[in-house]
Amino acid sequence: MSTARAYPNIALIKYWGKADEELMLPAAGSLSLTLDTFATTTTVTLVPEADDDSLELNGAEATPEQVRRVTRLLDIVREWSGSTAHARVVTRNEAPTGAGLASSASGFAALATAAADAYGLDLSARDLSRLARRGSGSATRSIFPGLAMWHAGDDESSCAEDVSGPDFRMIIVFVDESHKSVTSREAMRRTAATSPFHSAWVESTAQSLDLALQACADDDFTRLGQLTESNALRMHAVIQSAEPPIRYLTARSIAVFDAVERLREDGLEAYATADAGPNVVVISRPADADAVAERLGDLGRVAVVGPGPGAALISEE
Ligand code: 2P0
């Protein structure tokens, strides 16, 4: 029985589109911050006498589709370890599931870490990241603490690594905590298959990633913030250009982007981003975070979060 804890991450340069769906290789690299809040804690117990894997998610038995996704990851662990045993997986998310806060990232990072240990594998962080990738692309990055970059590459090389860069905070503005209508996976597929702008998005993301890594190396928060906001708007533009179109940002999300522009005009430096949902994440320098949160508090519930730890085994509670 092994228990692991992992945290979600929010991308500054986004992953949106796969080069290989079976191996879960992204069309371009990405860069994110692993958070210090909204953990997922997952326990994997081998049950050699069981006929199938089973999954408890937030206190309830999971749906067959959720179990299949877990089994697909456990099948890889069984292949790597030579075991045929099935497992009982019990997992709890502290974040609202499906609200665009990427609980699949913390979920599959925690699952990969706990499962590798339960099946007796002693994997490097790099190999845990490759394993987590097979469950959910963004989970690749949650294996690592703080800033992490996920390489595009092939099955061997497509994993995340640590990046040093400026210290900053994220102010999450929850404008709508209901479930999103189209899953990221389905929306990515539709974007790649139907958007006339998809290849331009992939090309521009690769360029923005190089510039963002340079901004990190230069400890340049301003440049990193500008690249973050522009990459998010480009991602939502390409998503909207799918057929039929998908729009994740609502009028309330746009109001947050507008408010962030006004903060900058007032000399409070902040930049906005958003994932596959209506909630907006604003980045600021650590010293400005409380002021930014206060100024955005009228637009939704806010949470100030910072850089957090990579996925790790914990002693059973
Ligand atoms: C990201 N997102 O880079 C981007 C930005 C959402 C918007 O990664 O199909 O759950 O499991 O690989 O990782 C969300 O998609 O998709 C995501 P799969 P995932 O964080």
Residues whose N, C-alpha, C, O or C-beta is under 5 A from the ligand:
A	BS01	2P0	A11 I13 K14 Y15 S30 S104 G135 S136 G137 S138 S184 R185 D275 A276
